[in-house]
Every structure is written in structure tokens, then in C-alpha cells.
Amino acid sequence: MAFGFGRKNKNSVDEPEGLEPAAVDVDEDGKVIAGPDMLDLPPNPADTVYERELHGPLDSSEVEGTDGYVDLGALLITPREGLSLRLEVEESTARVIAVTLDLNGSSLQLQAFAASRSEKLWRDIREQIGLSVGSQGGEIEILDGTFGKEVLAKVPALSSDGSKGFRVARFIGIDGPRWFLRGVLGGNAAVDSEAAQELEDLFRGVVVVRGETPLPPRDLLLLRLPKDAVAGPQGDLAADHASPAQGGEPFRRGPEITAIG
């Protein structure tokens, strides 16, 4: 497993990011002929309620210890062969604002936020994502997905060869005890359920460490570099227990960030 750093300036944090290119083709009139309109994401029944306490992600009070996890402060991640982690650093404050997990050509960005004991954030945040994506001429669809309600976002974009297409992402959210965890699936995992399975498993295995410090709702929970990570060649960071040679691409671009607040 490998670690790396990415940097975001203040303006980029406010953009509707989290939208990695997916395989989308359009005809001369701009109509989608393959890609997000042909999603392989079987929905759950509309009345299904995702039971976090049974399936994860978990609160730190619900696990016996932190041994075996990659400790990022507010988030504990289950290591896996071939997994690459990148910490996203906000340039204006030098604080770590997200971690992106890259695995088998897809990515999962994670951010954890403070929440009150009674208020659930995910409904309002779904609406905020819709407004942000809509302001760029994109569109969203609310799905009954793996973790309950999810947001599929599509924003017009040009491919590398200049043809029209979309950037696509799946936003997933979990309300926990005094915290909210958001994930953004990019790459093939945004449009293909089989490609998403391993990253969804990683999402279920996340442990959120809320801490006892009073924080306003929607404040980011503090992330940090693991204690056993060391600097490697070309600026990548590798953990002592997992070398980059095991797989992963520490500098592959992951989903970007949509502000919450």
C-alpha cells in the first residue's frame, strides 16, 4: 500500500468536484450512447433502510481496538494489497481535508464531518450537491443504492480527444453518532457495480474517530499522516508495513472535493 499527497487551493474546495472521467460516448447531437445512461448499478428496493450498526462504517466505540488499521486520525482504514492512499491538503491552511483511496483503476474519496446528536446531515447535503452540480450545467439522480440514498452526478466535460462527454461520480453518505461520513466513488466504480465492490467493502470497513472535542456541525474532522509512513523517492509516502511495490499509484488523481457548509 502506498501513500501520497495532493494539494487543493481554497477555490478548488468550493467546486463540485468528485467527478472523475468515466467511459461516456456521445453522438454528433451530444446524445449519450454509452456510459452513465447504461449504469450497471442495481438499485435496492425503495423501502430498504441501510443499517450502519450492522454493516458499517463504524464508530470507534463500536470496535475493540485500532490494531490492523491504517490510522489517519479521524478515520481508520483497513489495509489491502494494491491499495494506494492519498491525503488531500488544502493549500491555504495546510490542513488535510480528505483521503483518496485508489484501487484497481477506481477511487474513493473520504471526508468525515462533525454532526449533532439529533440532526441527520445526508438529506441536506444531497440537495447541496445537486445545486453545485446544476450550477455547472450538470445533473444528478437520486438512487436507492448500496448504502441507501445515493447521488449520481454527471457534469458535461470534454474527453482527452476533445469529444463531448460527462464526468461522473457516485456520492454516498452515512450519518453516524455525532459524525457524518461522505464517500465519492470515481472512475469505473462510479458506473459499474462490479468495479465498485472492493471500494464499497473498504467504505463499510471505515472506522470514524469522532473524539470528544466540541465542534460545530459540518466541521471537518482532523486527518493526519499515519505515524509509520516514511518519505520515499519522488515524494511519495509509504508505510513501513506496506511498500509501494505491492501495488497502487500514489500520484493518480482521485475525486476532488465538494464543500459542505
Order of alpha helices (4+ residues) and beta strands (2+ residues): beta-alpha-beta-beta-beta-alpha-beta-beta-beta-beta-beta-beta-alpha-beta-beta-beta-beta-alpha-beta-beta-beta
